[in-house]
Every structure is written in C-alpha cells, then in structure tokens.
Amino acid sequence: MKIIIFGATGMVGQGALRESLLAADVEKVLAVVRKPTGVRHPKLEEITIEDFADLTPIKDQLRGYDACFYCLGVSSVGLSEEAYTRISYDFPVAAAHLLAELNPEMTFLYVSGAGTNPDSRTMWSRVKGRTEVEIIKTFPNGYGFRPGYIQPTFGATSKTGLYRAGYALTAPLMPLLMRFVPKYVTSTDRLGRAMLRAARTGFPTHIVENADLR
C-alpha cells in the first residue's frame, strides 16, 4: 500500500506514521506537513506546504495512493467557530475533494473524536460532524474515526501544552481505565493499527466508534 498522512507531527499522526512505517505491506508513506517530522525512514517522503486549503501546488505528487489518514487537527479552545471550521472542515474537505479526483478508490480516513455529531449544539462536535458527512459522501471508502481518550505511546506527544499536562497526570490511571472502561480508551499505536485495518479490509460502518477501534 501507499499511504498519505496529514498531520504526521501531531500525537495521533505520530502513531499513524509509526505503525505505517512498521507495516510490511506499506511500501511508501507521504507525510504532508507544515514542518518536517524529524523522522528518517526509507519508506517516508515529506512535502511541506503552508496552505492546507489549497493543495494544487502539490497535486501531481498526490497521485497513485491507496489510503489517506487525515490526522490534522487543533483544539477548539480559544478559537472562533470560523477559525475552527477553517482547520477542521475546510482543510480536510479540500484534501478529500482533490484526492477523490486523483484516487477515487482510495480509503480516506478522518479522525474526529468521540461525541462528534453534525447536529450537536457544541461547536467542535458540530463542525467535525459536518466534515465526517462530507468525507463519507465523497468517498465510497470514507470513514470517520471517533477515538475516545487516547494514550500516547512509543514517544508520541501532543503539541498542545494543556493536553501534555493532562496526559502526564492521567498516565498512572491508564491501566485501570484499560481494564474497567476499555470501550472509552485507546492508544496511539492501537489507533494507527486500526487505520491500517480500514485501508486493508474496510469496516462494516463508515462511522467507527472507539469500541470498534479497539
């Protein structure tokens, strides 16, 4: 398989990148990033771009891929709905529309989050829900992944300081959470492997909740 990853420098993207590079059936990974990942691997190629809403400058480099793992995201804290929509709707939808033109049979996987709902009164949930709807409408093999609490593993770290502090505080509780409420928690490596599963064989439903990811 040949895979494109958006957001490979974020916590979820780091997990997706690691698992993709480890997978024997993945021959190439293209990371579309704003800043270099710092990872060196013979399978990995990187493209840096400033405006994720306009991918036409790199269009020819996006042909011939089997799957796209869209992990690019941002916290909604402190953002207006307009600003959050640009990152969480405009960017992934622009990527989806262009990639559907270039690779119509590809698997496109958008990481949203538990609680995502296009009819929600909560801003982040509503915006991401609209994105899921558009992704699934655009791709026959389109998915919305809704992980719950994600444990960073194998060195994956969040770029958001508040999240990093939260993960550090809750790390001692992870064994208990994994044991007693496993359907609400996952990890970056598990999530990465679930993405690869979707690319290989698909899932029965286009919306994939945390329990299904596990």
MOBELHU-V605666 format. One record per residue. RES is the residue in one letter. SS is DSSP state (h for helix, s for strand, l for the rest). PSI is psi in whole degrees, -180 to 180 (NA if undefined). Layout:
res ss psi
RES SS PSI
RES SS PSI
This chain:
res ss psi
M l 153
K s 128
I s 139
I s 135
I s 124
F s 134
G l 32
A l -12
T l -11
G l 173
M h -49
V h -43
G h -35
Q h -41
G h -43
A h -41
L h -47
R h -50
E h -34
S h -40
L h -29
L h -25
A l 129
A l -29
D l 5
V l 117
E l -23
K s 141
V s 127
L s 116
A s 119
V s 113
V s 163
R l -33
K l 149
P l 147
T l -27
G l -1
V l 138
R l 122
H l 141
P l -23
K l -18
L s 132
E s 144
E s 143
I s 127
T s 139
I l 146
E l -39
D l 104
F l -8
A l -15
D l 99
L l 7
T h -32
P h -23
I h 17
K h -48
D h -21
Q h -3
L h 6
R l 149
G l 24
Y l 152
D l -26
A s 153
C s 125
F s 107
Y s 101
C l 1
L l 128
G l 176
V l 153
S l 144
S l -7
V l 124
G l 0
L l 144
S l 164
E h -36
E h -46
A h -41
Y h -38
T h -38
R h -43
I h -41
S h -9
Y h -57
D h -45
F h -56
P h -34
V h -38
A h -44
A h -44
A h -46
H h -42
L h -44
L h -31
A h -33
E h -40
L h -38
N l 71
P l -23
E l 2
M l 159
T s 126
F s 120
L s 119
Y s 123
V s 112
S l -85
G l 156
A l 136
G l -2
T l 134
N l 120
P l -17
D l 9
S l 153
R l -13
T l 128
M h -54
W h -40
S h -42
R h -45
V h -49
K h -33
G h -41
R h -38
T h -45
E h -47
V h -44
E h -39
I h -47
I h -33
K h -33
T h -36
F l 128
P l -31
N l 48
G s 141
Y s 146
G s 115
F s 129
R s 71
P l 153
G l -126
Y s 128
I s 121
Q s 122
P l 130
T l 160
F l 41
G l -1
A l 138
T l 147
S l 146
K l -9
T l 119
G h -41
L h -41
Y h -41
R h -42
A h -41
G h -43
Y h -39
A h -40
L h -36
T h -9
A h -42
P h -20
L h -10
M h -42
P h -38
L h -43
L h -43
M h -33
R h -43
F h -27
V l 55
P h -26
K h -10
Y h -5
V s 155
T s -168
S s 164
T h -36
D h -39
R h -42
L h -42
G h -41
R h -33
A h -37
M h -45
L h -36
R h -43
A h -41
A h -34
R h -50
T h -9
G l 175
F l 156
P l -27
T l 154
H l -24
I s 120
V s 109
E s 170
N h -41
A h -37
D h -34
L h -39
R l NA
